[in-house]
Amino acid sequence: MSEIIKFEFKKDDNVKFSVKISTGEEPDIDEMTVEELQEYQAQLEQQIEELDENEPEDQESEDYEEWADQHEELEDLLDDVIDKLEELVEE
């Protein structure tokens, strides 16, 4: 069963940025073609870019901690995709 995790980044009680994550439903990069991996890579890069544009100002806040955790998770996924692409190119 998948679970939806939602992060909302607020400023002055207004939602400035919202991210939803569906757990248990990540694509299986081991089963993806080079083209699918490249598309997934582009999607992850876009998500990271959007997240960067909405970085909370207060690095001591709970919002920043949630933002940083999300950012790290996306970067880890991106690293896995890049590693898999390099592996497939070497074959």
C-alpha positions in Angstrom: 0.0 0.0 0.0 1.4 3.3 -1.0 1.4 6.4 1.3 1.2 10.0 0.3 3.5 12.4 2.1 2.9 16.1 1.7 5.3 18.9 2.6 4.0 22.5 2.5 6.4 25.4 2.8 4.6 28.5 4.1 5.4 32.2 4.4 3.1 34.4 6.5 0.6 31.4 6.8 0.3 31.2 3.0 1.4 28.0 1.2 4.3 29.1 -0.9 5.3 25.6 -2.2 3.9 22.1 -1.8 5.5 18.8 -2.6 3.7 15.4 -2.6 5.6 12.1 -2.4 4.0 8.8 -3.1 5.9 6.1 -1.2 6.2 2.6 -2.5 5.5 3.7 -6.0 9.0 4.7 -7.2 9.9 3.5 -10.7 12.1 0.5 -10.8 15.2 2.0 -12.5 16.7 -1.5 -13.0 13.8 -2.2 -15.4 13.9 1.1 -17.3 15.4 1.6 -20.8 18.0 4.3 -21.4 15.3 6.6 -22.8 13.1 6.1 -19.8 16.0 6.8 -17.5 16.8 10.0 -19.3 13.2 11.1 -19.1 13.1 10.3 -15.4 16.5 12.1 -14.9 15.0 15.2 -16.5 11.9 15.0 -14.3 14.1 14.7 -11.1 16.3 17.6 -12.2 13.1 19.8 -12.8 11.8 18.8 -9.3 15.1 19.8 -7.7 15.2 23.1 -9.6 11.6 23.9 -8.4 12.6 23.0 -4.9 15.7 25.2 -5.1 13.6 28.1 -6.1 11.5 27.8 -3.0 14.2 27.2 -0.4 12.9 28.5 3.0 14.9 31.4 4.3 15.2 30.3 7.9 17.6 27.5 8.0 16.7 26.7 11.6 13.0 26.2 10.8 11.0 23.0 10.6 10.1 24.0 7.0 13.8 24.2 6.1 14.4 20.7 7.6 11.6 19.2 5.6 12.8 21.0 2.5 16.4 19.7 3.0 15.1 16.1 3.5 13.1 16.3 0.3 16.1 17.8 -1.5 18.4 15.1 -0.3 15.9 12.4 -1.3 15.6 13.8 -4.8 19.4 14.1 -5.2 19.8 10.5 -4.1 17.3 9.3 -6.6 19.0 11.4 -9.3 22.4 9.9 -8.4 20.9 6.4 -8.7 19.5 7.2 -12.1 22.8 8.7 -13.3 24.7 5.6 -12.0 22.3 3.3 -13.8 22.6 5.3 -17.1 26.4 5.1 -16.8 26.2 1.3 -16.2 24.0 0.8 -19.3 26.3 2.9 -21.5 29.3 0.8 -20.4 27.6 -2.4 -21.5 
